[in-house]
Amino acid sequence: MKKEKKDQAAPVTPETEAGRTAEIDDGAMDAEVVTEAPENPEAGEAKEATIEEWQAALELAVKQRDELKDQLLRSQADFQNFKRRNQTARSDGYEDGVREAIAAMLPAIDNLERAIGAAEKHEGGEALAEGVKMTLNSLMESLKRFGFEEVPALGEPFDPEKHNAVMREATDDPGKVLEVFQKGYRVKDRIIRYAMVKVSVEE
C-alpha cells in the first residue's frame, strides 16, 4: 500500500472562512491611509489688483508703446534718408562717368577741328574738309544728348570759373576774351575743360 501524505489540508468550515475574511478586511483597513489637505479658502485665489496698480500698468504700457512708435518713426526716416543718399550716389556716379568718358574724347575733337582747318587751307581740300565736318558734327550731336556743350569764350567777359587766361593784352576794353587757343567744354553744369584764352587788360 502507498504511504499517505503526512500533510493534509485542514477542512474548510463556515467558521474558519468567516474568520479568514475578517482578518483580510482588518489588514486592508489598517494598510489604507487616507490623507486630505485641510481646506484653505485663500489658497489659489488671485489677489484682486487695485485701481492704482491698474493705472500704473496702463501708464507703463502707454510709455512702451510711445517708445516703440518713436523707434519705428526713426527707423523709417533713416531708411528714407538712406534711399535718397543711395539714389544721389548712383546719380552722381553716373554723371561722373559720363564726364570722364567725354573728357577722354576731347583730344579727338581737337584733332578733327585741326584737320578741318588744314584741309581748308589747301587747294582741293574742300571735299575732305566737308567730310571731316560731317563726322565732327555727328559726334557733337551725339554728345549733346548727355549735356555736352562748348563754353562760350571769344568776345565774352572773362570769367575765371570758365576761362583759363594764359596771355594778356592791354586794350581800351579790358576784361574781354580776345583769342581762344583751346576751346572749353562742360557737361551740364560742370566744366570738364577750361577754355584757354588771351584776355584784354587795362593799358
C-alpha positions, 0 to 999 in steps of 0.5 A: 500500500502507498504511504499517505501524505503526512500533510493534509489540508485542514477542512474548510468550515463556515467558521474558519472562512468567516474568520479568514475574511475578517482578518483580510478586511482588518489588514486592508483597513489598517494598510489604507491611509487616507490623507486630505489637505485641510481646506484653505479658502485663500489658497489659489485665489488671485489677489484682486489688483487695485485701481492704482496698480491698474493705472500704473500698468496702463501708464507703463504700457502707454510709455512702451508703446510711445517708445516703440512708435518713436523707434519705428518713426526713426527707423523709417526716416533713416531708411528714407534718408538712406534711399535718397543718399543711395539714389544721389550716389548712383546719380552722381556716379553716373554723371561722373562717368559720363564726364570722364568718358567725354573728357577722354574724347576731347583730344579727338575733337581737337584733332578733327577741328585741326584737320578741318582747318588744314584741309581748308587751307589747301587747294582741293581740300574742300571735299575732305574738309566737308567730310571731316565736318560731317563726322565732327558734327555727328559726334557733337550731336551725339554728345549733346544728348548727355549735356555736352556743350562748348563754353562760350569764350571769344568776345565774352567777359572773362570769367575765371570759373570758365576761362583759363587766361594764359596771355594778356593784352592791354586794350581800351576794353579790358576784361574781354576774351580776345583769342581762344587757343583751346576751346572749353567744354562742360557737361551740364553744369560742370566744366570738364575743360577750361577754355584757354584764352588771351584776355584784354587788360587795362593799358 
